Amino acid sequence: MSKLKVSVGGSIEQQAARRFIDAWHRAERGERFQERHLAFESWEALVRVLTAKRMELLHYVRRHKVTSVRALAKALKRDYSNVHSDVQILKAAGLLDAGEKGVRADYEAIETRIAI
């Protein structure tokens, strides 16, 4: 199962350094892996991006082939301009891919680490 790892809060530089060292050790052991990491500076920043409607959108995109934003809006029974805006925000955050091949979420789970 492919995962998208999301970190919230804490030092982004320390997290990146820790991930680099971990990847280095895994590569030395001959492990093959591919990971995606996103970092949000705070809980507030994360929840501004991952609203309930956007989570519904991600869930749908993960389970269906979506050829366009218009088709996605129709399938979700939502206004096109709102879905278009949501897709742009999720794309900018690194949570969606959207282009000539359609709209995709190439992961099955979002694994979140929240610093307190």
N, C-alpha and C positions, 0 to 999 in steps of 0.2 A: 504494500500500500504506500503510495507516495504521500508525503506530508509537506506542508508548508509550516515552517517554524516561525512564530511571531514572538518577539520579546517586547515587553512593555516596561518602561522605566529603567533605572539603573544606568550605568555608564555604557554607552553604545560602543565606545572604543575598547573597553575591557571585554565586552561580549564578542566583538569581532576578533580580538586577539585570541580569546579562548577558543572560538570556533576554528580559527586558522591552525592553532596548535593541535587541536583534536583532529582536524582533517589531515595534517601532516603525519601524525602518528598512525592514523588509519591507512594512509597511503603507504607508509613504510611497511605495514603488515600485509600489504597487497590487497587490501579491501577495495572494492569498487563501489562507489557511492555517488549520489547526486542529491544535493539538498538546496532548498530555497529558504532564505532567511529574510525576514522583514523586522524592522524595529520601529516602535512608536515611543516617543519621549514620555508619554504619560497615558494613564487610563482614559482620561478625557479625550486625548487625541485618537485613541483606538475606537472609542464608542461614537465619535463623530463620523468615523468611516464605516464601521460595521453596525449599521442600524438594522432593525428587524426586517425592513423591506429589502435591504441589500443582502442580508443573509438568505432571505427567501430567493432572491435572484441568483446568488451563488449556488445554492442548493439545486435550483432548476438547471442552471447551465452545466453543472457537474454531471447531471443525469441524462441530459438531452443534447442532441446535436442542434446548435443554434446558428443559423446562417446569417442573421443580421439583427441589429438592435430592434428594428421594426417587428420582425418575427418574434423576438423575445417579448416585446411589449404586448403584442397580441396574445401570446401564450399565457402571460401573467395577468392578462386583463387589466393592464395599467396604461396610463397616459404615456405616449411615446416620449414626450419631452422629459418627463420625470425618469423614465427608464434610461434614456440617453444620458442624462446627468449622472445617474447612479453608475452606469457603465464607465463613464469618464473618470469619476472619482475612484472607483475600484481599480481601474486600469492604472491611474496615476499612483495609487498606493501599492501596486504590484500584485494585486489579488486577482486580476483578470487579464487575459490576453484578448484583444479585439483587433481584427484587421480583415484582410481579404478572405481568410479562411473561416471567418465567422467569429463568434464570441466563445471563449473557452476558459475553463478553470482546470488546469492540468495537475490537480492534486485531489486526494480523497479526504484529507483531514487537515484541520488547522490545529497545530499543537502550540499552545500559548504558555509562555513563562512570564509571570507578572512579579516584578520586584516590589517589595513593600518596605 
